[in-house]
């Protein structure tokens, strides 16, 4: 294949791939392209709209936080101890491949670059190639690529439904979308309304309440509030994302799972008493995670209100007839919409609904050389899913895996969409939902790396127990198949050590009685599960 620049001249006989986005998904997907091919004959171009390193800014604008790392090896424990002031280059160099300095891969990073268009080549039906036009510093450039991965995510465009709030145009205070929020100092002594009770809305209400005179949190439906800190102080998603928990919920069914989760949530604080209880069930909406919100509500610094009916020049009138005067600011935490204008007709998005096979491949293309990575909202972490999506996409790009017919893919897409619509509250927010374990295992099957727990129960029972009881991490899919890593088993067995390490700044003797009780309980559940599986088969 030829790599063309805007001069139209052939520059090298190499295969070329492009990743479009502004985050770690781009780096990860290019790593998998490297894994699936020969380094010397690959060329990857990553286009970033932003500038500089792969960072996100905290609300304290003089700090940065590492959000990426191409990890082919296990992250050292000391990295987990780093706070937001750590040297980014030092962290990056701990990752094998050193993407930030002296990267040995065929990567070309293009910062402050806008992707203007991605169009099929005239011979796309045979070549599968794409013409990518980009702009940087006022200059446009055209390149031809054999494959394109779009890694822009779904938090791209602010969803600001001002038409749903009559009178907002007359409001004399400031109003803006949560995406434009910087810090709480600008709201000192003010009365602020936050519209929306998703994760952004909850976080804003808590943070601004430390400086504002009063914060009002406005919600149409209410929400179930999960806490980050779970049983025994473990992160909630560590407990939630185990295969055993997933299997138990599957066995119990949706109704019992909802009942159990709602009971656990209300044990922390009564959602009805706090004015937060929604009509829908706990698993029918993407959860809001916030440990501090009930504390701010019970102290009176945050007041929960219903939906805003209309605004006046200085006040907000709510649907229940109540009114709050002297409002200084309104922040719309109303979510995001996503689109791919540079793809033109290749991928269509209507009200945040999109047709993608396994949430990755457009079904209508003659050649599967375009993949959408990370366009999913899971009940769990998104990065591990993006990793598996990238691994599968690279296999398809190289012809190692094939896709079903267009009709089969469309049928699968319709089936998935029906499940989403049946389970979730109708909302623009709930169009790309996916359960973490189900999605991970499905993708792992496609890649050919899903571990066989039943087989491991006999050949390596210790590992099987960790796979069943522990959090489902990307390392689970490095035990076998493409991309196998020799250190995967050890990394899986020491996962809990790395979870505990950042918290143990003062080492104390671990309680053997509590540990043995927890371990025995989980072991008995695991034993019962394996017994059921063996008896069934």
C-alpha positions as CSV (number, residue, x, y, z in Angstrom):
1,X,0.0,0.0,0.0
2,X,1.2,3.5,-0.6
3,X,1.3,6.4,1.9
4,X,0.3,9.6,0.1
5,X,0.7,13.1,1.3
6,X,-0.8,16.2,-0.2
7,X,1.8,16.2,-2.9
8,X,0.3,13.0,-4.2
9,X,3.7,11.3,-4.4
10,X,4.3,7.8,-3.1
11,X,6.6,8.1,-0.1
12,X,7.0,4.6,1.2
13,X,5.6,1.1,0.7
14,X,4.0,0.7,4.1
15,X,0.5,0.1,5.5
16,X,-1.0,3.2,7.1
17,X,-3.6,3.5,9.8
18,X,-5.1,6.6,11.4
19,X,-6.6,7.2,14.8
20,X,-8.8,10.3,15.4
21,X,-9.4,11.6,18.8
22,X,-7.9,13.3,21.9
23,X,-7.3,10.7,24.5
24,X,-5.7,7.4,25.6
25,X,-7.9,5.3,23.2
26,X,-5.9,6.5,20.3
27,X,-2.6,5.4,21.8
28,X,-4.0,2.0,22.9
29,X,-5.5,1.2,19.5
30,X,-2.2,2.0,17.7
31,X,-0.4,-0.3,20.1
32,X,-2.7,-3.2,19.0
33,X,-2.0,-2.4,15.4
34,X,1.6,-2.8,16.3
35,X,0.9,-6.1,18.1
36,X,-0.9,-7.5,15.0
37,X,1.8,-6.6,12.5
38,X,5.5,-6.2,11.8
39,X,6.8,-3.0,13.3
40,X,9.0,-2.2,10.4
41,X,6.1,-2.1,7.9
42,X,3.5,-0.2,9.9
43,X,2.8,3.5,10.1
44,X,0.3,5.0,12.4
45,X,-0.8,8.7,12.5
46,X,-2.7,9.9,15.6
47,X,-4.6,13.2,15.2
48,X,-5.2,15.3,18.3
49,X,-7.4,18.4,18.4
50,X,-5.6,19.5,21.6
51,X,-2.0,20.3,22.2
52,X,0.8,18.9,24.3
53,X,0.9,15.6,26.2
54,X,-2.0,13.3,27.0
55,X,-3.4,15.0,30.0
56,X,-6.5,16.3,31.5
57,X,-6.7,19.4,33.7
58,X,-8.0,19.3,37.2
59,X,-10.1,22.1,38.5
60,X,-6.9,23.4,40.1
61,X,-5.5,24.6,36.8
62,X,-1.8,24.3,37.9
63,X,-2.1,20.5,38.2
64,X,-2.3,17.7,35.7
65,X,-3.4,14.1,36.0
66,X,-2.1,11.2,34.0
67,X,-4.9,9.5,32.2
68,X,-3.1,7.2,29.8
69,X,-0.4,4.7,29.4
70,X,0.2,2.0,26.9
71,X,0.8,-0.8,29.3
72,X,2.1,-4.1,28.0
73,X,3.4,-4.8,31.4
74,X,1.9,-4.4,34.9
75,X,1.9,-0.9,36.3
76,X,4.4,-0.6,39.1
77,X,2.9,-0.1,42.5
78,X,4.6,3.2,43.1
79,X,2.8,4.7,40.1
80,X,-0.5,4.1,41.9
81,X,0.8,6.3,44.8
82,X,1.4,9.3,42.6
83,X,-0.9,12.3,43.1
84,X,-1.7,15.0,40.5
85,X,1.7,16.7,40.9
86,X,3.7,13.8,39.6
87,X,6.1,14.3,36.7
88,X,4.2,13.2,33.6
89,X,7.3,12.2,31.7
90,X,8.5,10.0,34.6
91,X,5.2,8.2,34.7
92,X,5.1,7.7,30.9
93,X,8.5,6.2,30.9
94,X,7.4,3.5,33.3
95,X,5.2,2.1,30.6
96,X,6.8,-0.3,28.1
97,X,7.1,1.4,24.8
98,X,7.6,4.9,26.2
99,X,5.0,6.6,24.1
100,X,6.0,10.1,25.2
101,X,9.7,9.9,24.6
102,X,11.7,7.9,22.1
103,X,8.7,5.8,21.1
104,X,10.0,2.8,19.1
105,X,6.7,2.3,17.3
106,X,5.8,3.9,14.0
107,X,3.7,6.5,15.6
108,X,3.3,10.1,14.3
109,X,1.5,12.4,16.7
110,X,-0.2,15.4,15.2
111,X,-1.4,17.9,17.8
112,X,-3.7,20.9,17.3
113,X,-5.0,19.2,14.2
114,X,-8.6,19.3,13.1
115,X,-9.9,16.4,11.0
116,X,-12.0,18.1,8.3
117,X,-13.2,15.1,6.4
118,X,-12.8,11.3,6.1
119,X,-14.0,10.1,2.7
120,X,-13.9,6.8,0.9
121,X,-11.4,6.6,-1.9
122,X,-13.0,6.1,-5.4
123,X,-11.8,2.4,-5.4
124,X,-13.0,1.9,-1.8
125,X,-14.9,-1.3,-2.6
126,X,-11.6,-3.0,-3.5
127,X,-9.0,-1.1,-1.5
128,X,-10.9,-0.1,1.6
129,X,-8.9,3.1,1.7
130,X,-9.8,6.4,3.2
131,X,-8.9,10.0,2.2
132,X,-8.3,12.0,5.4
133,X,-8.2,15.8,5.2
134,X,-6.8,17.6,8.2
135,X,-6.0,21.2,9.1
136,X,-3.3,22.6,11.4
137,X,-2.1,26.2,11.7
138,X,-4.2,27.2,8.8
139,X,-2.8,24.6,6.4
140,X,-4.7,21.7,5.0
141,X,-3.2,18.3,4.2
142,X,-4.6,15.2,2.6
143,X,-3.4,11.6,3.5
144,X,-4.6,8.2,2.4
145,X,-5.0,5.5,5.0
146,X,-5.8,1.8,4.8
147,X,-7.8,2.0,8.0
148,X,-9.3,4.6,10.3
149,X,-10.2,4.3,14.0
150,X,-12.4,7.1,15.4
151,X,-11.7,7.5,19.1
152,X,-13.4,10.7,20.0
153,X,-15.8,9.2,22.6
154,X,-19.3,10.4,23.3
155,X,-18.6,13.5,25.5
156,X,-17.9,15.7,22.5
157,X,-20.7,18.2,22.1
158,X,-22.5,19.9,24.9
159,X,-26.2,19.2,25.0
160,X,-27.8,22.5,26.0
161,X,-31.6,22.3,25.6
162,X,-32.4,25.9,26.3
163,X,-35.7,25.6,24.4
164,X,-37.0,23.4,27.3
165,X,-36.5,26.3,29.8
166,X,-38.8,29.3,28.9
167,X,-37.5,32.6,30.0
168,X,-33.8,31.7,30.1
169,X,-33.1,34.3,27.5
170,X,-34.4,37.0,29.9
171,X,-32.3,35.7,32.9
172,X,-29.9,38.4,34.0
173,X,-27.4,36.1,35.7
174,X,-24.9,33.9,34.1
175,X,-25.8,30.5,32.6
176,X,-23.6,28.0,30.8
177,X,-23.1,24.2,30.3
178,X,-21.1,22.2,32.8
179,X,-18.4,21.7,30.3
180,X,-17.4,25.3,30.7
181,X,-17.1,25.1,34.5
182,X,-13.6,25.9,35.8
183,X,-13.6,26.3,39.6
184,X,-15.9,27.1,42.5
185,X,-14.3,30.4,43.5
186,X,-16.3,32.4,41.0
187,X,-19.5,31.4,42.9
188,X,-18.5,32.6,46.3
189,X,-21.6,34.0,48.2
190,X,-23.9,33.3,45.2
191,X,-27.2,31.4,44.8
192,X,-26.7,28.8,42.1
193,X,-29.0,26.3,40.4
194,X,-27.5,23.1,38.9
195,X,-29.8,21.5,36.3
196,X,-29.3,17.8,36.0
197,X,-28.3,15.1,38.4
198,X,-25.9,13.0,36.5
199,X,-22.3,12.6,37.6
200,X,-21.4,16.2,36.5
201,X,-24.4,17.7,38.2
202,X,-23.8,15.9,41.5
203,X,-20.1,16.8,41.5
204,X,-20.8,20.4,40.7
205,X,-23.4,20.7,43.4
206,X,-21.0,19.3,46.0
207,X,-18.0,21.4,44.9
208,X,-19.8,24.7,44.5
209,X,-21.6,24.3,47.8
210,X,-18.3,24.9,49.6
211,X,-18.2,28.5,48.4
212,X,-21.8,29.4,47.3
213,X,-24.4,30.9,49.6
214,X,-26.9,28.2,48.4
215,X,-27.0,25.5,45.8
216,X,-30.2,24.1,44.3
217,X,-30.0,20.8,42.5
218,X,-32.8,20.5,40.0
219,X,-33.9,17.1,38.6
220,X,-36.8,15.9,36.5
221,X,-36.7,12.2,37.5
222,X,-34.4,12.0,40.5
223,X,-31.6,9.4,40.7
224,X,-30.2,6.5,42.6
225,X,-26.9,7.6,44.1
226,X,-24.1,5.1,44.4
227,X,-21.0,5.6,46.5
228,X,-17.4,5.1,45.3
229,X,-16.4,3.5,48.6
230,X,-18.0,0.1,48.9
231,X,-18.0,-2.7,51.5
232,X,-14.9,-2.8,53.7
233,X,-13.6,0.4,52.0
234,X,-13.0,-1.2,48.6
235,X,-13.9,0.8,45.5
236,X,-17.5,0.0,44.6
237,X,-16.6,-1.0,41.0
238,X,-14.0,-3.5,42.3
239,X,-16.8,-5.4,44.0
240,X,-19.4,-4.7,41.3
241,X,-17.3,-5.9,38.3
242,X,-16.5,-9.4,39.5
243,X,-17.7,-12.4,37.5
244,X,-19.3,-13.9,40.5
245,X,-21.4,-10.8,41.2
246,X,-22.4,-10.7,37.5
247,X,-23.3,-14.4,37.5
248,X,-25.4,-14.1,40.7
249,X,-27.3,-11.1,39.3
250,X,-28.0,-13.1,36.1
251,X,-29.3,-16.0,38.1
252,X,-31.5,-13.8,40.3
253,X,-32.9,-11.8,37.4
254,X,-33.4,-8.1,36.9
255,X,-36.2,-7.6,39.4
256,X,-34.3,-9.2,42.4
257,X,-31.1,-7.5,41.3
258,X,-32.9,-4.1,41.4
259,X,-34.5,-4.9,44.8
260,X,-31.1,-5.8,46.3
261,X,-29.3,-2.8,44.9
262,X,-32.0,-0.3,45.9
263,X,-32.0,-1.8,49.5
264,X,-28.2,-1.4,49.7
265,X,-28.4,2.2,48.3
266,X,-31.2,3.2,50.8
267,X,-29.3,1.7,53.7
268,X,-26.7,4.5,53.1
269,X,-29.4,7.2,53.0
270,X,-33.2,7.1,52.4
271,X,-33.6,8.5,48.8
272,X,-37.3,9.3,49.4
273,X,-36.5,11.4,52.5
274,X,-33.7,13.2,50.6
275,X,-36.0,14.0,47.7
276,X,-34.0,12.0,45.3
277,X,-36.0,8.8,44.8
278,X,-37.0,8.3,41.1
279,X,-39.9,6.3,39.7
280,X,-37.6,4.0,37.7
281,X,-35.6,1.1,39.1
282,X,-31.9,1.3,40.0
283,X,-30.7,-0.5,36.9
284,X,-32.9,1.4,34.5
285,X,-30.7,4.5,34.5
286,X,-27.0,5.1,34.3
287,X,-26.0,5.5,37.9
288,X,-24.9,8.8,39.6
289,X,-21.8,8.1,41.7
290,X,-21.2,10.6,44.6
291,X,-20.0,10.0,48.1
292,X,-20.4,13.6,49.3
293,X,-23.8,14.6,48.0
294,X,-25.9,13.3,50.9
295,X,-23.6,15.1,53.4
296,X,-24.1,18.4,51.6
297,X,-27.9,17.9,51.4
298,X,-28.2,17.0,55.1
299,X,-26.2,20.1,56.0
300,X,-28.6,22.3,54.0
301,X,-26.0,23.6,51.6
302,X,-27.6,21.7,48.7
303,X,-31.3,21.7,48.3
304,X,-33.0,19.2,45.9
305,X,-35.7,20.7,43.7
306,X,-37.9,19.5,40.8
307,X,-37.7,20.5,37.2
308,X,-37.5,24.2,36.3
309,X,-40.8,25.3,34.7
310,X,-39.5,28.8,33.7
311,X,-37.1,31.5,34.5
312,X,-37.6,35.2,35.1
313,X,-34.9,37.9,35.1
314,X,-33.7,36.9,38.6
315,X,-35.7,33.8,39.7
316,X,-36.6,30.2,38.8
317,X,-40.1,28.8,39.1
318,X,-40.3,25.1,39.5
319,X,-43.0,22.7,38.3
320,X,-44.3,22.1,41.8
321,X,-45.1,25.9,42.0
322,X,-42.2,26.8,44.3
323,X,-40.0,29.7,43.5
324,X,-36.4,30.7,44.3
325,X,-35.5,34.4,43.9
326,X,-32.2,36.2,43.6
327,X,-30.5,33.5,41.5
328,X,-27.1,34.5,40.4
329,X,-26.1,31.6,38.1
330,X,-27.5,28.5,36.4
331,X,-25.3,25.6,35.3
332,X,-26.8,23.1,32.8
333,X,-25.4,19.7,33.6
334,X,-27.5,18.3,30.8
335,X,-25.1,15.9,29.3
336,X,-23.6,15.6,25.8
337,X,-24.5,14.6,22.3
338,X,-22.1,13.0,19.8
339,X,-21.7,13.2,16.1
340,X,-19.1,12.5,13.4
341,X,-19.5,15.4,10.9
342,X,-16.2,14.6,9.3
343,X,-17.5,11.1,8.3
344,X,-20.3,12.6,6.3
345,X,-22.7,9.7,5.3
346,X,-20.4,6.8,6.4
347,X,-21.8,6.9,10.0
348,X,-25.2,8.5,10.8
349,X,-26.2,9.7,14.3
350,X,-29.8,10.6,15.0
351,X,-30.6,11.8,18.6
352,X,-27.5,10.0,19.9
353,X,-28.6,6.7,18.2
354,X,-26.1,5.0,16.0
355,X,-26.0,1.7,14.2
356,X,-22.8,-0.2,14.9
357,X,-22.1,-3.9,14.9
358,X,-20.9,-4.9,18.4
359,X,-20.8,-1.1,19.0
360,X,-17.7,-0.9,16.7
361,X,-18.3,-1.4,13.0
362,X,-20.7,0.4,10.7
363,X,-22.6,-2.4,8.9
364,X,-23.1,-0.6,5.6
365,X,-19.5,-0.4,4.4
366,X,-18.2,-2.6,1.6
367,X,-14.9,-3.0,3.4
368,X,-14.6,-3.1,7.2
369,X,-11.7,-0.5,7.5
370,X,-13.5,2.0,9.7
371,X,-13.9,1.3,13.5
372,X,-15.5,3.5,16.2
373,X,-13.7,2.9,19.5
374,X,-15.1,3.8,22.9
375,X,-18.6,4.7,21.9
376,X,-20.2,2.9,24.8
377,X,-21.5,3.9,28.2
378,X,-20.9,0.9,30.4
379,X,-21.9,0.2,34.0
380,X,-18.2,0.0,34.7
381,X,-14.9,1.2,33.3
382,X,-14.8,2.2,29.7
383,X,-11.0,1.9,29.1
384,X,-10.8,-1.9,29.3
385,X,-13.7,-2.1,26.8
386,X,-12.0,0.3,24.5
387,X,-8.9,-1.9,24.7
388,X,-10.7,-5.0,23.6
389,X,-12.5,-3.1,20.9
390,X,-9.2,-1.9,19.6
391,X,-7.7,-5.4,19.6
392,X,-10.7,-6.8,17.7
393,X,-10.7,-4.0,15.2
394,X,-7.0,-4.5,14.4
395,X,-7.7,-8.2,13.7
396,X,-10.5,-7.3,11.3
397,X,-8.4,-4.6,9.6
398,X,-5.7,-7.2,8.9
399,X,-8.1,-9.8,7.7
400,X,-7.6,-12.1,10.6
401,X,-11.2,-11.9,11.6
402,X,-14.3,-11.4,9.4
403,X,-17.6,-9.8,10.0
404,X,-21.1,-11.3,9.2
405,X,-23.2,-10.2,6.3
406,X,-24.8,-6.8,6.5
407,X,-28.3,-8.3,7.2
408,X,-26.9,-10.3,10.1
409,X,-25.2,-7.3,11.5
410,X,-28.3,-5.2,11.2
411,X,-30.4,-7.9,13.0
412,X,-27.9,-8.0,15.8
413,X,-27.9,-4.2,16.1
414,X,-31.7,-4.1,16.3
415,X,-31.7,-6.8,18.9
416,X,-29.2,-4.8,21.1
417,X,-31.2,-1.6,20.7
418,X,-34.4,-3.3,21.7
419,X,-32.8,-4.6,24.9
420,X,-31.6,-1.1,25.8
421,X,-35.0,0.5,25.1
422,X,-36.7,-2.2,27.2
423,X,-34.4,-1.8,30.2
424,X,-33.6,1.9,30.4
425,X,-35.5,5.1,30.9
426,X,-36.1,6.8,27.5
427,X,-33.4,9.4,27.3
428,X,-30.7,10.7,25.0
429,X,-28.4,9.5,27.7
430,X,-29.3,5.9,27.3
431,X,-28.6,5.0,23.7
432,X,-25.2,3.4,24.0
433,X,-25.5,1.6,27.3
434,X,-23.8,-1.7,27.9
435,X,-23.1,-4.0,30.9
436,X,-19.4,-4.2,31.7
437,X,-18.9,-8.0,32.1
438,X,-21.2,-8.9,29.2
439,X,-19.4,-6.5,26.8
440,X,-15.9,-7.6,27.9
441,X,-16.7,-11.3,27.5
442,X,-18.4,-10.8,24.2
443,X,-15.4,-8.9,22.8
444,X,-13.0,-11.4,24.3
445,X,-14.7,-14.2,22.4
446,X,-14.4,-12.2,19.2
447,X,-10.7,-11.6,19.8
448,X,-10.1,-15.2,21.0
449,X,-8.8,-14.4,24.4
450,X,-11.6,-15.3,26.8
451,X,-10.4,-17.5,29.7
452,X,-12.2,-20.8,30.3
453,X,-13.0,-20.7,34.0
454,X,-14.4,-24.3,34.1
455,X,-11.2,-25.7,32.6
456,X,-9.0,-23.6,34.9
457,X,-11.0,-24.8,37.9
458,X,-9.3,-28.2,37.3
459,X,-5.9,-27.1,35.9
460,X,-5.2,-23.9,37.9
461,X,-7.9,-23.5,40.7
462,X,-6.1,-20.7,42.4
463,X,-6.2,-18.6,39.2
464,X,-9.8,-19.6,38.5
465,X,-10.9,-18.3,41.9
466,X,-9.2,-15.0,41.3
467,X,-10.8,-14.7,37.9
468,X,-14.2,-15.4,39.4
469,X,-14.0,-13.4,42.6
470,X,-11.7,-10.5,41.6
471,X,-12.5,-7.5,39.4
472,X,-12.6,-8.2,35.7
473,X,-9.5,-6.3,34.4
474,X,-7.8,-6.3,31.0
475,X,-5.1,-8.6,32.3
476,X,-7.7,-11.4,32.3
477,X,-7.5,-11.3,28.6
478,X,-3.8,-11.7,28.3
479,X,-3.6,-15.3,29.6
480,X,-4.0,-16.9,26.2
481,X,-4.5,-16.2,22.5
482,X,-3.3,-13.1,20.5
483,X,-1.4,-10.7,22.7
484,X,-0.7,-13.3,25.4
485,X,1.6,-12.0,28.2
486,X,3.7,-14.3,30.3
487,X,3.3,-12.1,33.4
488,X,-0.6,-12.1,33.3
489,X,-1.1,-14.8,35.8
490,X,1.1,-13.2,38.4
491,X,-0.5,-9.8,37.8
492,X,-4.0,-11.3,38.3
493,X,-3.0,-13.0,41.5
494,X,-1.6,-9.7,42.9
495,X,-4.5,-7.4,41.8
496,X,-5.7,-6.9,45.4
497,X,-2.2,-5.9,46.5
498,X,-2.2,-3.1,44.0
499,X,-5.7,-2.0,45.1
500,X,-4.6,-1.8,48.7
501,X,-1.2,-0.3,48.2
502,X,-2.1,3.3,47.5
503,X,-4.2,3.4,50.8
504,X,-1.5,1.9,53.0
505,X,0.4,5.1,53.8
506,X,0.5,3.9,57.4
507,X,0.9,0.1,57.5
508,X,-1.1,-1.7,60.2
509,X,-1.4,-5.3,61.0
510,X,-4.1,-6.9,58.9
511,X,-7.0,-8.5,60.8
512,X,-6.8,-12.2,60.1
513,X,-10.3,-12.9,61.4
514,X,-12.0,-10.4,59.1
515,X,-9.9,-11.5,56.2
516,X,-10.5,-15.2,56.7
517,X,-14.3,-14.6,57.1
518,X,-14.4,-12.6,53.9
519,X,-12.3,-15.1,52.0
520,X,-14.3,-18.1,53.3
521,X,-17.6,-16.5,52.4
522,X,-16.5,-15.7,48.8
523,X,-14.8,-19.1,48.5
524,X,-18.1,-20.9,49.5
525,X,-20.0,-18.9,46.9
526,X,-17.4,-19.7,44.3
527,X,-17.5,-23.4,45.2
528,X,-21.3,-23.5,44.9
529,X,-21.1,-21.7,41.5
530,X,-18.6,-24.3,40.1
531,X,-20.7,-27.1,41.5
532,X,-23.8,-25.8,39.7
533,X,-21.8,-25.4,36.5
534,X,-20.4,-28.9,36.7
535,X,-23.8,-30.4,37.5
536,X,-25.5,-28.5,34.7
537,X,-23.0,-29.6,32.1
